[in-house]
Amino acid sequence: MESIGAFIAKLPKVELHVHLIGSASVPTVLELARRHPDGGVPTTEEELGKFYEFRDFAHFIDVYRAVSGLITEPEDIADLVRGVARDLAAQNVRYAEMQFGPYAFRRRGMPDAVVTEALDAGTREALAQHGVRMGFIIEFPGQTADLDAIPTLTHALTHPPQALVGFGIGGIEEQRAPHRDVIRDVFAAAAAAGLHCVPHAGETTGPETVWEAIEHLHAERIGHGIRSMDDRRLVSYLREQQLPVDVSPTSNVRTRCVTGLDTHPLPRMLADGLFVTLNSDDPPFFGTTLSNEYLMAASGLGFSAAQLAGLASNAVRASFLDDASKEALIGEIDSVLAAQALARAAR
C-alpha cells in the first residue's frame, strides 16, 4: 500500500495562511544576516536554530521583527517571493495566499509603488518558473494600528499588487483594544473596496476576538481561531455559517499557544463540524512545511487519507481562486484519493 507520505506528496495543495517574511528559508535568512551583521540575527545555522526557539508569542514577534529588518531592498522582496514559490512547488502546492505587511518596508523608506513592483515581479516569476499561483493579503500589526492601519489601507487602494485579494490584521491580539475604532474603520473601507477580509483572531486571546472579527471586521475567514472552542455559541455559529478557520498546528505549539500537538483543538474542531483548513504560517521559523502539517495530522493525530484530502479540498474551497480553478483542483484531489483507495483495495 502506498505510504501516507507518498499520498501527501501527490496531493495537490493550497496554502491560505502563510506569511511572506516568515517563509524566508534558512539559507536566505543566513545570507541576509551575513549581509547585515548589525541586524541582530545569527549568521550560522546552529545559532539561527536557537534564535527560532520561542519562549512565547511575544518573543516570536520580536524574532519576526528582527528577520523582517533584514529585508532592505526591493530585490530582497522579489527574491523572497521566488524562493517561497520554489519551496511550495516542491510540496505540490499549486496556490498560496501570502500575507505581507508593507509597514516594515515603508519604515525603511521604500515607497509603496516600489514594494508592489517587487511583489508583482516575484509573482510573475513564481508562476513562470515554478507553476505556483499566488495571491496577496496585505496586513498590519494590531499593536501599531494607530501608525500602520491607514497607510496599509492606502497602499491597498492606491498601489495594489496585481495579485492582491485580501486585507488582514496580525501581530499581538492583546494590544488591539486601544486601536479598536481605527481597525474597524479600515476593515470597513477595505470591504467596501471589494477586498476580502481575513483577520487573525483567537490565536492568543479568547473567543471575544473572534466575535470582534465576525461582527466588526467583516471576516470571511478566521486566521488561527483555535480559542473559538472556548465558546460553544461561537462554535455553533462557525459550524452553521461554515466560516473557514485557518489552522496552523505547529505554529501554535512553537509559539506556546498550545502545550503540544496532543492538546491541539484541530480534531475537536473537525468533530464539531467546523470548516477548517491546514496551514504552515511561518514554516522555516517553526521548522515545518505545509506537507509536514499534513504528515503530522496523519501520524500525530491519526487522520486518514480521506480526512487529509478533505482538508486539502477545504483549502481550495476557502480560497479566493476563481470557480473554474477551484473545480479543477478539487477534481485532482478527488482523483488522487480515488487512486489511493484503489491501490489499497488491490492489496
N, C-alpha and C positions, 0 to 999 in steps of 0.2 A: 504494500500500500504506500502511496505517495506520502512522504513526511509532511507534517504541518508546516515546516519551514519552506519546503518546495511549493506547497499550496499558496502560502502567503506571498512568496516571490512572484508567482504567476498572477496574483490577484491585482487587477487594476485599482489604483487608489487615488483618492482625493484628500488633500490636507486643507483644513479650514481654519486651524488655529496655530499659526507659526509666525514668529517674528523675524524680520529681516536681520537685524543686528544679532539676535540670539541664534541665528542659523549660521553664523560665521564659523567655518571649520577650524579645528585646532591649528593646522598649518597656516591658515590665513591669519588667525589671531596672532600666532607667534611671529609671522613675518611683519605684521603691523606693529607689534610690540617692539621688535628689534629696530624698526624704522623710527619709532617714537619712544626711546628709552625713558623719557621723563613722564610717561603716561601712567605709571604705577601698575602696569600689567606685566607679569613674569614673562621671561623670554626663553624658558625651557619647558618642554612638555611636562616633565615631572612637577615643576613648580606651578605650572598652569593648572594641572590636575588638582593640586592642593588649593589653589586660588578658587576653584569651582566647587569646593566643599562648603556648602552654605549653612550657616548657623540657624538662619530663619529667613523669612521672606524679605525683611528689611535689608539683611545682608546681601541677599541675591540682587536687590535693586541697586545697591552700592557697586557690586561687581559689574552688573549690566551697564551702569553709567560709565565705569572705567573703560570697558571694552568699547562702548559707543564713542568715547572720546578719542579713540584711535582712528576713526573714520574722518579724515580731514579734507579729502579731495573728491570731486565728482567721480573720477575713475574708480575710487575705492568703492563707491556705491554700485556702479555698474559691475565691478568685479564680484561684489557680494552676490548680486542677483544671478550672475552667470555661475558662480560656484554653488549656490543653493540649487539651481536648476540641474547642475551635474549630479549633485548628491541625490536629488529627488528622482531623477531619471534612473539611477542605479537601483532604486527601490520600486520601479514601475509605478511611480506617482505621475499621473497624467495632468493634473491641475492642482494648483495651490493658490489659496487666498492669503497673501503675505501682508502682515501688519507692519507698518513703518511709522515712525514718529519723526516728522521733519524738524521738530524743535531742537534736537541735538545739532543738526546741521545749520539751522538758522543762527544759533548762538555762536557758531564759528564763522559767521559772515557769508555763508553760502546762500545765494538767492534762491527763492522758491523755483523759479524757472529753470535754474541750473540743476537742482535736485531732480525735478521732473524729467529733464532731458536725460539725465543719467539713468533713471529708472526705466524710461522708455527704451533706451539703447540696450540695457541689460535684458529687458523683457523680449525684445525682438530676437536677440541672440540666443536667449533661453529656448525659444521655440524653434529657431532655425537649427541650432546645434544639438539640442537635446530632446526636442519634441515635447517640451513641458510648457503648458499654457499657465499664465499667471494672472491673477487679479490682485489689486492692492486695496488694503483697508488703511486709511490714514487715521492716526490716533494721537492722543496727547495724554500725559500723566495726570491723574486726578488731583494729586497733591500740589500741582503747579498750574491748575486750571486758570487761575487768575492771570497768569502770564502767557499760557500756551493755548488755551481753548480757542480764542478768537483768531489768532494768527493761523492756527491749524485749519479752522474752517475757511479762512480767507484763501489759504493755499489750495484747499479742495475746490473752491468755487472759481478761482481766477487762474490757477496753473495746474489743473488736474492731470495726473498721468493718464495716458490713453487707456490703461487697464484699471483705472480707479473704479471700484464697485461699492466701497463702504466707508463708514465713519465710525470710529471707536474711541474708547477710553480705557486706559490701563493704569499701571502704577499702583500706588498704595491706597487701597479702598478706604481704609480707616481715616484718611485725610481728605476725603472728598467733601465732607459736610459743609465746611466754611464756604465752599465754592458752588453750592448746590444750584443757585439761580443761573449762573453763567453756564454751567454744564447743561442744565435743562434747555437754556436758550439756544446754544449751539447745536444741540441734537435736534431741536425743533426746526431750525433753519436747514440742517443737513437733510432731514427727512423731506422737507418742503422742496428741496432742490433735487430730490429723486435718489439720494444716496441711501443705501441700505444701512441700518443702524445695528451695530454688533458690539455692545459694551461688554467688558469684563464685569462680572458680578458674582458674588457668592463664592469667591475663592478663599479669601482670608477673613471676610466678615460674614454675618449671618444672612438669613433669608430676606431681611429688610432691604438689603442692597439689590437683590434680585427683583423684589417688588418695585423698587425705585426705577430699575431699568425697564421693567414692563410698563409701568404706569406713566412714567415721565420721560424716558429716553427712547421710546419708540422701538424697543428691542425686537429684532427679527430673529436673532439667535442670542444665546447667552454664552459668554466666554467663561468656562470653568463650571460655575453653578453648582459645585458639589455641596455647598451648605443649604441648598434648596431642600435637601432631605430632612432638615430640622423642622420643617413646617408642613404639616400634612395638607393644609389648604393649598399651599403653593404647589406641592406635588400633584394634587388633583387638578389644579389649573394647568400646569405644564403638560400633564397627560391629556387632558381634554382638548387643549389647544394644539397639541403636538408642536410646541415651540421647541426648536432644536437647542440642545445643550452640548457645547463642545468641550469634551472631557480630555484631560491630559494626565494620565495616572502617574507616570514617572516624575513629571514636573511637581505634582502635588506632594509626592514623597520627598523629593530632593529639597523642596523649599519648606518642608516640615509642616505643610498644611494638613497632612495625614501622617500617622505614625509608621505606616508601611503598606505595601501592596495588599496584604491580607485584610486590612481595615478600610480599604478604599471603597467608596459607595457605588462604584460603577455597576457591580452585579445587582445591587438593590435598585438602582435607577432603572435598569432594564427590566427587572422583575416587576417594577411598578408601572411599566408601560411608557416610560419617558422616551422621547425621541433623542437618542444620544449618538454623537459622532466621536471618533477616536483620533487623537492628535498628539503632536510631539512638543509643541510650544516653543522651546528654545533648545533644540536637540543636542548640539555639542556641549552646551552648558551643563546638561543633565546626563550626558553620556548615553544618549539614546538616539533612535531614529523612528520614523513612523512604522517601518517594518518591525522594529523591535517592540513597539507598543502592541502591535497585533500578536507578535510571538508571546509576549508576556500575558496578554489576555488569554491565550491558549494554554500556556504551560503553568502560569501562576494562578489564573482564575478559572481554568477549566472550560473555556469557551470552545464550542465545536466549530467545525469548518463552516457550517451553515450560519452560526451566530457571527462569525468573522465576516462572512460575505454580507450578512445583514448590516453590520456596521459600515462596511465599505459602501453599500448601496445608500445607507442613510446619509453619508457624507456627500454623495453625488446629489441626492435629492435636496439637501440643505444648502447646497452651494448656489452661487448666483450665475452659474452657467446657463446658456440658452437651452431650451427644452430638447432640441434635436441632439445636442451633445450629451445631455443627461440620459436620454433614451439609449443612445449608442453605448455609453459607458455601463449602464445597468445591464444591457444585453451582454456585454463582455463578461461582467461579473457573474451573471447567471450561467454563462457557458463554462466558465472556469469551475464553478461549483458543480455543475452537472457532470463535467468530465471527471472531477474528483470522486463524485458519487459512483459513477460507472466503474472507475478503477477499483474502488473499494468493493463494489458488488462482485467484481470478477475474481476477487481473491478467494 
